[in-house]
Amino acid sequence: MSTSSETAPAARAHPAAPTAPSAGSGSKGGSSARRRAFGPGGGRGSRRTHRALSPWLLLAPGLLITLAFNLYPFLATVWKSFTDARTLTEGKFVGFDNFQALFHDEQFWVALRNSALYVVVVVPLLVFLPLLLALLVQKHVPGIAFFRSAFYTPVVASVVVVALMWVWMLDDRGFINGVLQMLGVDPVPFLSNQWLLLLSSMLLTVWKGLGYYMIIYLAALTNVPRELHEAAEVDGAGPIRRFFSITVPAVRPTMVLVGALSSVSAFKVFSEVFMIAGPTGGPGGQDTTLVMLIQRVGTGLQGRTGYASAISITLFVLTLILMLFVLRADRKDKD
């Protein structure tokens, strides 16, 4: 009896030590603390904000570059087109005077005619000739890699170097006229005749762009099922019939893409004509294009940047109309 009565007070004097919390209860306590730290949302709001901002942070450098070097110059060009600004002066607002002056500028109509002719001649060639080249080099035969590289070489070559080579060949005392003289044929004025000079520039543009669009067509031709050609061949269809009945419909979207790209490039042509015809745009400036006219009018200490901006905006609108026409024609054919 005495032993038990002595033990009870001792037990009351030394209570049992608290047990360590279990792993589950500790994690719950930590989660509660984090929820209290992050607020009622428990950190979900911050994660959502992070997810929403991350794409914009990644796009920010590219967007800033686009705004600085594309959007701002475009808006500045639009504003200058309504002023009489020059190279060293801001100028004052003149409304639509620059655009009205375009209709009375003979050189503008000459440049517009040449640019339009460039589109009419160059675009069909760059739509169909690269497709034929792609069909030729698509075949897996020994040595075909050499021809693919040879056709693509003009694309990577500098346009200045290529143009100088063409000038050397087409000059009155150049390679081609030298051969013609050896054959007893009079020299051909490739670089002194207005239309032959423009035609030479067009051929240079086509020759330099063949390889680029050929690669685009090669990628499209890989998606044309081989079984369709085999079935048509069994039915007796020849190569020409298979080309127009199978190949052309299959690569039609690619042809629209090539047509749109080549149309814009042809309408904005500059380097080829400038290198062959010279800064003056050929004899009497009769081979000047719209971009050459913009460069001529808007450069120099007395350059009329306001008038050049008006020509640039006109070129932009005409290019946009051309693109819409190509897309509308393709949509109408699909319907």
Disulfide bonds with the S-S distance in Angstrom:
none
